[in-house]
Amino acid sequence: MSKFSGLGGRLYRGETSIEIIGHRRRWYAVSAVFVMLSLGALGVQGLHLGIEFKGGSSFTVTKVGASVEDARAAVSATGVPGEAIVQTIGTDKIRVQTGALDTVQNNAVQDALAAKFAVPVESIDTQIVGPSWGKEITRKAVYGLLGFLVFVMLYLAMAFEPKMAVAAIAAVVHDVFITVGIYALVGFDVTPATVIGFLTILGYSLYDTVVVFDKIRENTRTITATSKSTYSQATNLAVNQTIVRSINTSVIALLPVGSILFVGAGLLGAGTLKDLSLALFIGLAVGTYSSIFIAPPVLAQLREREPAMQALAKRVNGRTAPVGTPTPAPAHSEERRGPRNQPKRKHRK
């Protein structure tokens, strides 16, 4: 353990270095695999939208000892179309979600549940969501996401530089896309809590990325004047200096979210928490990865295309050339040396 105790200090001082920027193709390949998996999950299964987005009816029965099987059997006996989604809420509630029902079908489900669990019909909490309301919620969620991205890009462009804004947005889109794909693969319903989770992970991912970018800006402020390192080398040092902080912060953030997901939703059956906690857990993990392995390499790749950074790389590489490397002589030197090496002619008197 003593070998790794001072790893953070050695990384910050540059005594130890983890090559991240130079291996960007490796990290891009890892992300490409997850993106392809997300595309496959979205194409095959798609997202399971909750009734808040697609419309439908929700029935909540409060009964100690109520089982999911009994609730599903009661709904199936009514003959309503579609498959009902039944889940437990805490220890004494059962929630049944169905598609859009008319008044007769809605009353039939209420009566069946009341008879099955021996509770009054009036005690069943019934909510009916129309398709138009669901479309409105979907539209507002999309507008909120787009507005968030535009605001963040403008802020980063003003606070840092446009290329940093582009790299940060690329990392955010990467995080959201992979999170949505894994969410589709798991098969959880997309609810307003899920959208809140997505917006939360966007903010967290950007927070971590901004911390790294701030260190990159500090390391590269006078890089063209000193000519000690290329932009990619200075960026790699900045990532090494912040990587331990990023990992520690992410682990601390993942612990409570993991407790909500695995203990609260998994063991205690708090079904209302699993949508939010799953989105947060996946998003936090993916956001940490992108802030280290995606955003800085993208930024370095964009900046290295600039003529000033290309000239800087030539100067740095020229200084760091191995000792003993032959330096080509000027083309005109041979012309001057040629006549001097020829033997002198003797003139006869």
URGIBEL-V182947 format. One record per helix or strand of 2 or more residues. SS is the DSSP state (alpha for helix, beta for strand). FROM is the first residue (numbers start at 1). TO is the last residue. Records with the same first field share a line. If there is no record, write none. Layout:
# URGIBEL-V182947
SS->FROM-TO ; FROM-TO
This chain:
# URGIBEL-V182947
alpha->2-5 ; 7-13 ; 24-44 ; 51-54 ; 68-78 ; 103-117 ; 121-123 ; 131-159 ; 162-186 ; 192-219 ; 223-226 ; 231-267 ; 271-293 ; 295-303 ; 307-319 ; 333-341
beta->48-49 ; 56-62 ; 85-89 ; 93-98 ; 125-129 ; 189-190
